[in-house]
């Protein structure tokens, strides 16, 4: 990670306040249809109220370059229940028990395109997972070769379900990936700058 870049942890209230600026990073990285952005913002705000919520932002000066957030996954949450049922439907109940019984659910990891290939995604991912009480981490990423999948695999994630379609998105298959915690590789220090209310200029 570049020397001028700092990782900052955001408590739920600060994260909620920052969602409009973080959504700009999400839009630049993922290029979703514009009409989907209000719904994504609402989901991010709701996730901030989940148990065990944690978020990390990479900033250069006061400019946000990337962010990641996660929370404790449990029965009754949409992603957790849909993926658990998907694993069972594909004869992988053992994976559901192994990885989804007590997981850290990684919801988003995004870096601005112009700031990629600097190790920011890896630093965000390791900071997010460091010191967590959960034994496993789980996430979903688009199926097919991508820098994101390469990153996740290098950190110890493995595919537990391929080409999975979430309800409402039948034409956009995802890979469900899981890892044992702590993650593999360097960069497991906790983020610096723990104050949740740093000046936001996004």
N, C-alpha and C positions, 0 to 999 in steps of 0.2 A: 504494500500500500504506500502511496506517495507520502512523503514526510509532512506535507502541508495539510493532509487530509486527516480529520479527526472523527472518531466514532463517538456518538452521543446517545445515551439511553433516554427514551421518552416514557414517562409514566402515562397511564391512560388519558388523563385530562389534556396533557400536552400533545399527545398523539392525535386526539380528536381535533384539537385546535389546528394542527398542522395538516390535516387530511387534504385540504384543497391544494397545498403545495406538493404534497407527496403524490397526489393524483396526477400532477403534471409529469412526474418521473414515470409513473405507471404508463401514462399515455404515450410518452416518447419511446419507452422500451417495448411495449406490447402492441401499439398501434391498433387499439380496439375501435369498433364503430363508435362514433361520437355519442350516439343515443344510449350507449351502455354505461357511460361515465357516471351519471347520477346514481344509478343502481350500485355501481362499484363503490362509490363514496359512502352510500348508506350501509353497505356491508362492512366496510372498514370501520365505520363509527360503531356499528353494533358489536364487532369483534373486540373492540377496546373494553367492553364490559364482560368479556369471558374470563373464567378463572385462569390464573397463571399468565395473564397477558404480559408480553414483553415486546419492546420494539427498539430498534437501533437505526440511527440515521448517520450516513457518512456525509460530512460537510467539509468544504474547503473555504476557509474564511467563514462566512455565514451563508454560503451557497450550498444547498443540498444537492448531492450527486447520486445518492442511492439510499435505499431503505429496506428494511426487512422487519417482519413481525411474526409472532407466533403466540400460541396459548395452549393450555392443557386441553387435550381432546378427550371427550367423554360421550357416553350414550346420551342421545337427545339432541346433539348438534348435527346439523344437516350433513356436512361433509363426512363426519365420522360415521353416521348411520348409513349413508349411501355407499361409501367405500366398504364398510363391513359387510353389507348385504351383497355387494358385488363380488367380494372375495368368496363368500359362501356360495354364491350362485355358480362360481367357476371352480368349485371344489377345493378352495384354498382356506378352509376354516382354520387350519393350523397357523397360517400366516396372520389371520385376523386375531387369533389368540396371542400370538407371539409379539406382534407389532402394534396392535390397536387396543390392547387391554389397559394401557396406562401411558399414552403417547404425548409427546410434544408435537402439536400440529403446526407445521410451518406454512403459513398462509401466503405470504408474498416475499420475494427477494427480487429487487429490481435496481438496475443501475442505468443512468443516462447513457445513450449510445456513445457519446463522445468521451465518456469516462470509463468505458469498458476496457478490458485487457490490462488493467492496472492492479488486479488483485482485490478490488473492492468487494466483489460478490463473495469471494472466499472469506474475507475479513468480517463482513456482515454476518455471514452464516455461522462462522465459528463464535463470534461474539454473542450471537443470539442463543446458541446452544450451550455455551459455557456455564457450568455450575448448575444446570437444571436438575431437578429431582427425578424427572421421568427417565426410564431406562431406554426408551426408543424415541426416534423422531420420524415423522411421516410427512409426505408432501405429494403433490401431483404436478406434473409438468407435461408439456405437449409431447406427444409421441414423435419419434424420429430423431436423427442426429441433431444436436444443437450444443452450443457452448454451455447452456444451463445443465443439460444432462451430463456433459463431461465434468463439470464442476461437482455435481452431486455425487457422481461415481467416485471421483478422486477423494471425496470426503468420507467414503464408506457406504453411501447409499446403493441399494440394489433394487432392481425392478421386482415387485411382487405381483403386479398385474399390468399387463400390456393392453394398449388399444381399448381403454375403457372410456365409454361415453357417459357423461353426466346427464341427468334429466334436463331437457331443454336445449342441449347442445349435441345432437346426434352426429353432426358432421365434423366435430372437433375432438378426435380421440386424444386421450391422455394416458400417460404412464403413471402408475402409483408406485412410489419409491419409499423405502424405509431404511433406517440405519440404527445401529446400536449407539448409544451415547456413553462416553464422549466420542465426538467425531474423530476420524483419522486425520493426521497431518498437523502442520503447524498452525499458529494463529489462534490459540485457545484462550488468550488473555481476555479478561472482562473489559468492556468498553470504558474509555476514559470519560470524564465530564458527566457525572451521574445526575447533575441537577436537571429536573424535568422542564424548567422554565427558562431556557436560554433565549435570548432575543431572536425572534424569527423574522426573517426578511424575505421569505419565499413568495 
